[in-house]
Amino acid sequence: MSSDAPTTDTLPAPTDAAPLDEVMLAMDVVDTLRHQRAIVEAELGEEGRRAALVERVRRIYADQGIEVPEEVIEEGVEALVRDRFVYSPPERTFSVRLAEMYVDRGKWFVRLGVVLLLGLLAFGLVSWDRSRKAKARREAYAAARTGLREDLERAGRRLEDLERQLPGPDDEAGRWHGLKQETGDDLAAARVRWMRVTESLAGTLDEDAFDAAPKQLEDELGRARRDLGVVQSSLGEIAGRLDVVRELELAARAVGIELDRLGGLALDDGTQARLNRLRDEALAAIDRGDAADSKSRVQALRTAVGAVLGTEALRAQARHALEVATTRVGRMTLDERAAPRVADRTKAVQGALEAGDDATLRSALEQLERLLTRLEQSYTLRIVSRPGERSGVWRTPVDRNDVRSYYIIVEAVGEDGRLVPLTITSDEDQRVYTATRFGVRVPESVYEQVKRDKQDNGIVDNADFGAKRAGAYEPTYRFETAGGWIVSW
């Protein structure tokens, strides 16, 4: 018996009353014949070979030790020919399908459960997503509502601030006063719009009603936001216009202030005409409401007035300096070098004053002051001889090592014992310095004399190098000098 017989064949019950073992044997024969299908088809194709096929099958079983009657083999051949023992599925009618579903009800219940579970999961996800989006939408609405309320409050405070800044009415005429009136009207209109937005928000800020009509409330909130934006933009324009108004008012005040600075000065015709022209140009720019041009014109007027006042102050200073110079010179006895210098400086100041040359006058005044200060100085030049400090030095030119210049270090000591600062022009760099200690150039013989004096006992016994009295142009030296000074060593 073959070991690989199909398990999918369903065998119908035999029509005769043959014993079960014979039926099973016949089925096995048919199965063996089916596996020998190529041979069977060839054998059955020729009637004369039927007996040979029966004999071949009998030998197959005989080789396996099975005794198969010949009639069973014949019956198997006939069964194969008539397709006995072959399952033919029934027609796929509705009742057959129901029967199949009932037979496979376990599988269908599992499938149905999976479908229901997936459906419930999908429904839950959709519901959760809708709830999340609805919550986010409510939160966004609440945040927008809160932000709008805060912006509205800020706009209200700014509106009040601008209303306080609006200048009050006055009696002056001009376009810029019309600008003030226009700005006031715009502020009033902005106040009306702001109140309208505030009232419109009364029905928009109800969060509890959002779920019932979210689209409507969002649209109303958007309209309120746009209306508030118009108010904010208007306030920005008004603030800029108020800046212009303030600048124009400041410019108008500045014109009066600058003219008041002149007081009752008696000005020459040219100066007076120039100031009048600058004043008229500034007032015209203010009247036009041109803040930038008016600011520039007022600055030009301020500069001109400052120049006039500066000139007047300089001239007053010059007249006073000439008076004081006469008094200061009268307290001194000028030497032959000082007297002509004082006369020259005084004459230079008077000439610049009469010519109205401010630059020359300023320079002449400075030179006169320096000369008088120098003449008023009174001091003694003493050689420095303190321990550890030099009393003299020598210098050599960069390109002449065989040439030396000798200097004695001195201090200018006033009558009160304090050091007097003097103006010194250094031989080394020709720059002017103010110093209380400096080197005076002397011949080598003087240098050696002072050197021997200090080496004798460590100090310079003959320390008075020279002296200057009030009214003298230069000091009188007790030692021979070669002309020249240094301020460093």
C-alpha positions, 0 to 999 in steps of 0.5 A: 500500500502506498504511503503518500496517498492524498488526504484531501479526498473524501470517499463516498460510501460504496453502493454495494454491501462489500466488506470494508477491507475489500473497499479499502483495498479497492481504494488503495488500488485506485490510488496506486493507479492514480500515481501511475497516471501516465502509465494508466493513460497509455494503457487505457488508450489501448484496450489490448493492454488492459490485461497487462496493466492489471498484471503490473498492478498485481505484481506491485502488490505481490512485491509488497507481500499483499495478495490482491484478487484480480477482480479487485484490480479490475474493479479499481481500473473501472473505478478510475475510468468512471472517476469513482473515489474522486471528490467533487465539491458541491455548487457554491450556493448561498446555503452552502456558503452559510454552512461553510461560515458556520463550520468556520465560525471560530475564525469568523468570530476572531476576525469580527473581534479584530475588526471591532477592536480596530474600529473602537481604536480608530473611533477613540483616536478620532475622538481624542484628536477632535477633543485635543484640537477643540481644547487647543482652539479654546486655549488659543481663543482665550490667549488671543482674548487676553492679549486683546484685552491687554492691548486695549488697556495699553491703547487706552493709557496711551490715548490718555497720555496723548490727550494730556500732551495736547497743548492748550489753545492760545491766541497765536495764529498760523498753520501750526496752530491749525495742526494742533486743532487737527491733532485734537480732533483726531484724538477725539475720533480715536477715543470714539473708536477705542470705546467702540472696540471696548463695547464690541468686546463685551460679547466676544470675551465670553469663553463659556460660549466658545464651544457653542459658537467658536467660529462666530466668536473667533470672527468677532475677536478678529474684527475687534483686533482689526479695529484696535489695530486702526486705533493703534495706528491712529495713535501712532500718527497722532503721537508723531504729530504731537512731536511736531507740535511740541517742536514748533512750540519750542522753536517759537519760544526759542526765537523769543528767547534768543532775541531776548538774550540781546537785551538792549545791545546797540548793534550795527546796521549790518548785524541787526539786519542779519538777525532780523532776517534769521528771525523772520526765516525761523518764524516763517518755517514755524508758521508753515508747520515745518518742524525740521526747517524751523529747527534748523532756522532757530539753530542758525539764529541761535548761532548768530546771536551767540556770535554777537554776544561773544563778540560783545563779550570779547570787546567788553573784555578787551576794554576792561583789559586795557583799563586794568593793564594801565592800573597793573603797569602803574604798580610797577617800574618797567625796565627798558625792555619791558616798557616798549613791549607793553606799549606794543601789546596795548596798541595791538589790542586797541587796533583790533578792537577798533577794526572789529577783528575778533580773531586778532583781538583775541590773540592780542589780549592773550599776548598782553595778559602773558606779558603782564603776568611775566612782568608782575613776577618777582623771584630768586633763581637758586641753584639746586644743591640738595643731596642726591640731586644734580646741580649741573649737567652737560649735553652733546649734539647727536652728530658732535661728540666733541662739543658740549653744552653746560647747564646749571639746574636752578629753581624760581623761588618767590618772596613767599618761599613757594616755587614760581612756575615759569614759561621755558622754551627748551633748547632740545626740542624748541617746545614751550614748557611751564616749569619751576625747575630748569637748566640755564645754559652757562659757559664751561667755566661757570659750570666748573666753578659751581662744580668745585663749590659743591664738591668742597662740602657737598652743597653749593654755598653760593646758591643765588644764581640770579633774581627778577624784580616786578617790572623787569622783563628778564632776571638779572644773573650773578653768573655769566650765561650763554642763553638757552634752557632745558627742562629735563636731564 
